[in-house]
Amino acid sequence: MSALEKLIWNVLGYTAMPLIFLIGFIGVSVFTCLVLMWMDKNKG
């Protein structure tokens, strides 16, 4: 593997984990907001 390839894999490895956490957090937040809005609409 060349130095460039090693660099690319390092960058991908280090950005993948926070990205997964961030996308998961955003997904859960949006889903929770939608469920709460839906429950509020059904109640009223």
C-alpha distance matrix in Angstrom:
0.0 3.8 6.7 8.1 6.1 6.6 10.0 10.8 10.3 12.3 14.9 15.3 15.7 18.2 20.1 20.4 22.8 25.3 25.3 26.3 29.0 30.2 30.5 32.2 34.6 35.5 36.0 38.3 40.2 40.9 41.9 44.2 45.8 46.4 48.0 50.1 51.3 52.1 54.0 55.9 56.9 58.1 60.2 61.9
3.8 0.0 3.8 5.4 5.3 6.3 8.7 10.0 10.8 12.4 14.4 15.5 16.5 18.5 20.2 21.1 23.6 25.7 25.7 27.1 29.7 30.6 31.0 33.0 35.2 35.9 36.7 39.1 40.7 41.4 42.7 45.0 46.3 47.1 48.8 50.9 51.9 52.9 54.9 56.6 57.5 59.0 61.0 62.5
6.7 3.8 0.0 3.8 5.5 5.0 6.1 8.6 10.0 10.5 12.3 14.2 15.2 16.4 18.3 19.8 22.2 23.8 24.1 25.9 28.2 28.9 29.7 31.9 33.7 34.4 35.6 37.9 39.3 40.1 41.6 43.7 45.0 46.0 47.8 49.6 50.6 51.9 53.8 55.3 56.4 58.0 59.9 61.3
8.1 5.4 3.8 0.0 3.8 5.4 5.0 6.2 8.7 9.8 10.6 12.3 14.1 15.4 16.5 18.1 20.9 22.3 22.1 24.1 26.6 26.9 27.5 29.9 31.8 32.2 33.3 35.9 37.1 37.7 39.3 41.6 42.6 43.5 45.5 47.3 48.2 49.4 51.5 53.0 53.9 55.6 57.5 58.8
6.1 5.3 5.5 3.8 0.0 3.8 5.4 5.1 6.2 8.5 9.9 10.5 12.1 14.2 15.4 16.2 19.1 21.0 20.7 22.2 24.9 25.6 25.9 28.0 30.2 30.8 31.6 34.1 35.6 36.2 37.5 39.9 41.2 41.9 43.7 45.7 46.7 47.7 49.8 51.4 52.3 53.8 55.8 57.3
6.6 6.3 5.0 5.4 3.8 0.0 3.8 5.5 5.2 6.1 8.7 9.9 10.4 12.2 14.3 15.3 17.5 19.6 19.9 21.3 23.7 24.7 25.5 27.3 29.3 30.3 31.2 33.4 35.0 35.9 37.2 39.3 40.8 41.7 43.4 45.3 46.5 47.6 49.4 51.1 52.2 53.7 55.5 57.1
10.0 8.7 6.1 5.0 5.4 3.8 0.0 3.8 5.5 5.1 6.2 8.6 9.8 10.6 12.2 14.1 16.4 17.8 18.1 20.2 22.3 22.8 23.8 26.0 27.7 28.4 29.8 32.0 33.2 34.2 35.8 37.8 39.0 40.1 42.0 43.6 44.7 46.1 48.0 49.4 50.5 52.2 54.0 55.4
10.8 10.0 8.6 6.2 5.1 5.5 3.8 0.0 3.8 5.5 5.2 6.1 8.5 10.0 10.6 12.0 15.0 16.4 16.0 18.0 20.5 20.9 21.4 23.7 25.7 26.1 27.2 29.7 31.0 31.6 33.2 35.4 36.6 37.5 39.4 41.2 42.2 43.4 45.4 46.9 47.9 49.5 51.5 52.8
10.3 10.8 10.0 8.7 6.2 5.2 5.5 3.8 0.0 3.8 5.5 5.0 5.9 8.5 9.9 10.3 12.9 15.2 15.1 16.3 18.9 20.0 20.4 22.3 24.4 25.3 26.1 28.4 30.1 30.9 32.1 34.3 35.8 36.6 38.2 40.2 41.4 42.4 44.3 46.0 47.1 48.5 50.4 52.0
12.3 12.4 10.5 9.8 8.5 6.1 5.1 5.5 3.8 0.0 3.8 5.4 5.0 6.1 8.5 9.9 11.8 13.6 14.4 16.0 17.9 19.0 20.2 21.9 23.6 24.8 26.0 27.9 29.4 30.6 32.0 33.8 35.3 36.6 38.1 39.8 41.1 42.4 44.1 45.7 47.0 48.5 50.2 51.8
14.9 14.4 12.3 10.6 9.9 8.7 6.2 5.2 5.5 3.8 0.0 3.8 5.4 5.2 6.1 8.4 10.8 11.7 12.0 14.3 16.3 16.7 17.8 20.1 21.5 22.3 23.8 26.0 27.1 28.1 29.8 31.7 32.9 34.1 36.0 37.5 38.7 40.1 41.9 43.3 44.5 46.2 47.9 49.3
15.3 15.5 14.2 12.3 10.5 9.9 8.6 6.1 5.0 5.4 3.8 0.0 3.8 5.6 5.3 5.8 9.0 10.7 10.2 11.8 14.5 15.1 15.6 17.7 19.7 20.4 21.4 23.7 25.2 26.0 27.4 29.6 30.9 31.9 33.6 35.5 36.6 37.7 39.6 41.2 42.3 43.9 45.7 47.2
15.7 16.5 15.2 14.1 12.1 10.4 9.8 8.5 5.9 5.0 5.4 3.8 0.0 3.8 5.6 5.4 7.2 9.7 10.3 11.2 13.4 14.9 15.8 17.2 19.2 20.6 21.5 23.3 25.0 26.3 27.4 29.2 31.0 32.1 33.5 35.3 36.8 37.9 39.5 41.2 42.6 43.9 45.6 47.3
18.2 18.5 16.4 15.4 14.2 12.2 10.6 10.0 8.5 6.1 5.2 5.6 3.8 0.0 3.8 5.7 6.4 7.6 9.2 10.9 12.2 13.4 15.1 16.6 17.9 19.3 20.9 22.5 23.8 25.3 26.8 28.3 29.8 31.4 32.8 34.2 35.8 37.2 38.7 40.1 41.7 43.3 44.7 46.3
20.1 20.2 18.3 16.5 15.4 14.3 12.2 10.6 9.9 8.5 6.1 5.3 5.6 3.8 0.0 3.8 5.7 5.8 6.1 8.7 10.3 10.6 12.1 14.2 15.5 16.4 18.0 20.0 21.1 22.3 24.0 25.7 27.0 28.4 30.1 31.6 32.8 34.3 36.0 37.4 38.8 40.4 42.0 43.5
20.4 21.1 19.8 18.1 16.2 15.3 14.1 12.0 10.3 9.9 8.4 5.8 5.4 5.7 3.8 0.0 3.8 5.8 5.2 6.1 8.7 9.9 10.4 12.1 14.1 15.3 16.1 18.1 19.8 20.9 22.1 24.0 25.7 26.8 28.2 30.0 31.4 32.6 34.2 35.9 37.2 38.6 40.3 42.0
22.8 23.6 22.2 20.9 19.1 17.5 16.4 15.0 12.9 11.8 10.8 9.0 7.2 6.4 5.7 3.8 0.0 3.8 5.4 5.2 6.4 8.6 10.0 10.7 12.3 14.3 15.4 16.6 18.4 20.1 21.1 22.5 24.5 25.9 27.0 28.6 30.4 31.6 32.9 34.6 36.3 37.5 38.9 40.8
25.3 25.7 23.8 22.3 21.0 19.6 17.8 16.4 15.2 13.6 11.7 10.7 9.7 7.6 5.8 5.8 3.8 0.0 3.8 5.5 5.1 6.0 8.5 9.7 10.4 12.1 14.0 15.2 16.3 18.1 19.7 20.8 22.3 24.2 25.5 26.7 28.4 30.0 31.3 32.7 34.4 36.0 37.2 38.8
25.3 25.7 24.1 22.1 20.7 19.9 18.1 16.0 15.1 14.4 12.0 10.2 10.3 9.2 6.1 5.2 5.4 3.8 0.0 3.8 5.4 5.0 6.0 8.3 9.7 10.4 11.9 14.0 15.1 16.3 17.9 19.7 20.9 22.3 24.0 25.5 26.8 28.2 29.9 31.3 32.7 34.3 35.9 37.4
26.3 27.1 25.9 24.1 22.2 21.3 20.2 18.0 16.3 16.0 14.3 11.8 11.2 10.9 8.7 6.1 5.2 5.5 3.8 0.0 3.8 5.5 5.3 6.0 8.5 10.0 10.4 12.1 14.1 15.4 16.2 18.1 19.9 21.0 22.3 24.1 25.7 26.7 28.3 30.0 31.5 32.7 34.4 36.2
29.0 29.7 28.2 26.6 24.9 23.7 22.3 20.5 18.9 17.9 16.3 14.5 13.4 12.2 10.3 8.7 6.4 5.1 5.4 3.8 0.0 3.8 5.6 5.1 6.0 8.6 9.8 10.5 12.1 14.2 15.2 16.3 18.2 20.0 21.0 22.3 24.2 25.6 26.7 28.3 30.1 31.4 32.7 34.6
30.2 30.6 28.9 26.9 25.6 24.7 22.8 20.9 20.0 19.0 16.7 15.1 14.9 13.4 10.6 9.9 8.6 6.0 5.0 5.5 3.8 0.0 3.8 5.4 5.1 6.1 8.5 9.9 10.5 12.2 14.1 15.3 16.5 18.3 19.9 21.0 22.5 24.2 25.7 26.9 28.5 30.2 31.5 33.0
30.5 31.0 29.7 27.5 25.9 25.5 23.8 21.4 20.4 20.2 17.8 15.6 15.8 15.1 12.1 10.4 10.0 8.5 6.0 5.3 5.6 3.8 0.0 3.8 5.5 5.1 6.0 8.6 9.8 10.5 12.0 14.1 15.3 16.4 18.2 19.9 21.0 22.3 24.1 25.6 26.9 28.4 30.1 31.7
32.2 33.0 31.9 29.9 28.0 27.3 26.0 23.7 22.3 21.9 20.1 17.7 17.2 16.6 14.2 12.1 10.7 9.7 8.3 6.0 5.1 5.4 3.8 0.0 3.8 5.5 5.1 6.1 8.6 10.0 10.5 12.1 14.2 15.4 16.4 18.2 19.9 20.9 22.3 24.2 25.7 26.8 28.4 30.3
34.6 35.2 33.7 31.8 30.2 29.3 27.7 25.7 24.4 23.6 21.5 19.7 19.2 17.9 15.5 14.1 12.3 10.4 9.7 8.5 6.0 5.1 5.5 3.8 0.0 3.8 5.4 5.2 6.1 8.7 9.9 10.5 12.3 14.3 15.3 16.4 18.3 19.9 21.0 22.4 24.3 25.7 26.9 28.6
35.5 35.9 34.4 32.2 30.8 30.3 28.4 26.1 25.3 24.8 22.3 20.4 20.6 19.3 16.4 15.3 14.3 12.1 10.4 10.0 8.6 6.1 5.1 5.5 3.8 0.0 3.8 5.5 5.1 6.1 8.5 9.8 10.6 12.3 14.2 15.3 16.5 18.2 19.9 21.0 22.5 24.3 25.7 27.1
36.0 36.7 35.6 33.3 31.6 31.2 29.8 27.2 26.1 26.0 23.8 21.4 21.5 20.9 18.0 16.1 15.4 14.0 11.9 10.4 9.8 8.5 6.0 5.1 5.4 3.8 0.0 3.8 5.5 5.3 6.1 8.5 10.0 10.7 12.2 14.2 15.4 16.4 18.3 19.9 21.1 22.5 24.3 26.0
38.3 39.1 37.9 35.9 34.1 33.4 32.0 29.7 28.4 27.9 26.0 23.7 23.3 22.5 20.0 18.1 16.6 15.2 14.0 12.1 10.5 9.9 8.6 6.1 5.2 5.5 3.8 0.0 3.8 5.6 5.1 6.0 8.6 9.9 10.4 12.1 14.1 15.2 16.3 18.1 19.8 20.9 22.3 24.3
40.2 40.7 39.3 37.1 35.6 35.0 33.2 31.0 30.1 29.4 27.1 25.2 25.0 23.8 21.1 19.8 18.4 16.3 15.1 14.1 12.1 10.5 9.8 8.6 6.1 5.1 5.5 3.8 0.0 3.8 5.5 5.2 6.2 8.6 10.0 10.6 12.2 14.2 15.3 16.4 18.3 20.0 21.1 22.6
40.9 41.4 40.1 37.7 36.2 35.9 34.2 31.6 30.9 30.6 28.1 26.0 26.3 25.3 22.3 20.9 20.1 18.1 16.3 15.4 14.2 12.2 10.5 10.0 8.7 6.1 5.3 5.6 3.8 0.0 3.8 5.5 5.2 6.2 8.6 9.9 10.6 12.2 14.2 15.3 16.4 18.3 20.0 21.2
41.9 42.7 41.6 39.3 37.5 37.2 35.8 33.2 32.1 32.0 29.8 27.4 27.4 26.8 24.0 22.1 21.1 19.7 17.9 16.2 15.2 14.1 12.0 10.5 9.9 8.5 6.1 5.1 5.5 3.8 0.0 3.8 5.5 5.2 6.2 8.6 9.9 10.5 12.2 14.2 15.3 16.5 18.3 20.1
44.2 45.0 43.7 41.6 39.9 39.3 37.8 35.4 34.3 33.8 31.7 29.6 29.2 28.3 25.7 24.0 22.5 20.8 19.7 18.1 16.3 15.3 14.1 12.1 10.5 9.8 8.5 6.0 5.2 5.5 3.8 0.0 3.8 5.5 5.1 6.1 8.5 9.8 10.5 12.2 14.2 15.3 16.4 18.4
45.8 46.3 45.0 42.6 41.2 40.8 39.0 36.6 35.8 35.3 32.9 30.9 31.0 29.8 27.0 25.7 24.5 22.3 20.9 19.9 18.2 16.5 15.3 14.2 12.3 10.6 10.0 8.6 6.2 5.2 5.5 3.8 0.0 3.8 5.5 5.1 6.1 8.5 9.9 10.5 12.2 14.2 15.3 16.5
46.4 47.1 46.0 43.5 41.9 41.7 40.1 37.5 36.6 36.6 34.1 31.9 32.1 31.4 28.4 26.8 25.9 24.2 22.3 21.0 20.0 18.3 16.4 15.4 14.3 12.3 10.7 9.9 8.6 6.2 5.2 5.5 3.8 0.0 3.8 5.5 5.1 6.0 8.6 9.8 10.5 12.2 14.2 15.5
48.0 48.8 47.8 45.5 43.7 43.4 42.0 39.4 38.2 38.1 36.0 33.6 33.5 32.8 30.1 28.2 27.0 25.5 24.0 22.3 21.0 19.9 18.2 16.4 15.3 14.2 12.2 10.4 10.0 8.6 6.2 5.1 5.5 3.8 0.0 3.8 5.5 5.0 6.1 8.5 9.8 10.5 12.2 14.3
50.1 50.9 49.6 47.3 45.7 45.3 43.6 41.2 40.2 39.8 37.5 35.5 35.3 34.2 31.6 30.0 28.6 26.7 25.5 24.1 22.3 21.0 19.9 18.2 16.4 15.3 14.2 12.1 10.6 9.9 8.6 6.1 5.1 5.5 3.8 0.0 3.8 5.4 5.1 6.1 8.6 9.9 10.5 12.3
51.3 51.9 50.6 48.2 46.7 46.5 44.7 42.2 41.4 41.1 38.7 36.6 36.8 35.8 32.8 31.4 30.4 28.4 26.8 25.7 24.2 22.5 21.0 19.9 18.3 16.5 15.4 14.1 12.2 10.6 9.9 8.5 6.1 5.1 5.5 3.8 0.0 3.8 5.5 5.1 6.1 8.6 9.9 10.7
52.1 52.9 51.9 49.4 47.7 47.6 46.1 43.4 42.4 42.4 40.1 37.7 37.9 37.2 34.3 32.6 31.6 30.0 28.2 26.7 25.6 24.2 22.3 20.9 19.9 18.2 16.4 15.2 14.2 12.2 10.5 9.8 8.5 6.0 5.0 5.4 3.8 0.0 3.8 5.4 5.1 6.2 8.7 10.1
54.0 54.9 53.8 51.5 49.8 49.4 48.0 45.4 44.3 44.1 41.9 39.6 39.5 38.7 36.0 34.2 32.9 31.3 29.9 28.3 26.7 25.7 24.1 22.3 21.0 19.9 18.3 16.3 15.3 14.2 12.2 10.5 9.9 8.6 6.1 5.1 5.5 3.8 0.0 3.8 5.4 5.1 6.2 8.7
55.9 56.6 55.3 53.0 51.4 51.1 49.4 46.9 46.0 45.7 43.3 41.2 41.2 40.1 37.4 35.9 34.6 32.7 31.3 30.0 28.3 26.9 25.6 24.2 22.4 21.0 19.9 18.1 16.4 15.3 14.2 12.2 10.5 9.8 8.5 6.1 5.1 5.4 3.8 0.0 3.8 5.5 5.1 6.3
56.9 57.5 56.4 53.9 52.3 52.2 50.5 47.9 47.1 47.0 44.5 42.3 42.6 41.7 38.8 37.2 36.3 34.4 32.7 31.5 30.1 28.5 26.9 25.7 24.3 22.5 21.1 19.8 18.3 16.4 15.3 14.2 12.2 10.5 9.8 8.6 6.1 5.1 5.4 3.8 0.0 3.8 5.5 5.4
58.1 59.0 58.0 55.6 53.8 53.7 52.2 49.5 48.5 48.5 46.2 43.9 43.9 43.3 40.4 38.6 37.5 36.0 34.3 32.7 31.4 30.2 28.4 26.8 25.7 24.3 22.5 20.9 20.0 18.3 16.5 15.3 14.2 12.2 10.5 9.9 8.6 6.2 5.1 5.5 3.8 0.0 3.8 5.6
60.2 61.0 59.9 57.5 55.8 55.5 54.0 51.5 50.4 50.2 47.9 45.7 45.6 44.7 42.0 40.3 38.9 37.2 35.9 34.4 32.7 31.5 30.1 28.4 26.9 25.7 24.3 22.3 21.1 20.0 18.3 16.4 15.3 14.2 12.2 10.5 9.9 8.7 6.2 5.1 5.5 3.8 0.0 3.8
61.9 62.5 61.3 58.8 57.3 57.1 55.4 52.8 52.0 51.8 49.3 47.2 47.3 46.3 43.5 42.0 40.8 38.8 37.4 36.2 34.6 33.0 31.7 30.3 28.6 27.1 26.0 24.3 22.6 21.2 20.1 18.4 16.5 15.5 14.3 12.3 10.7 10.1 8.7 6.3 5.4 5.6 3.8 0.0
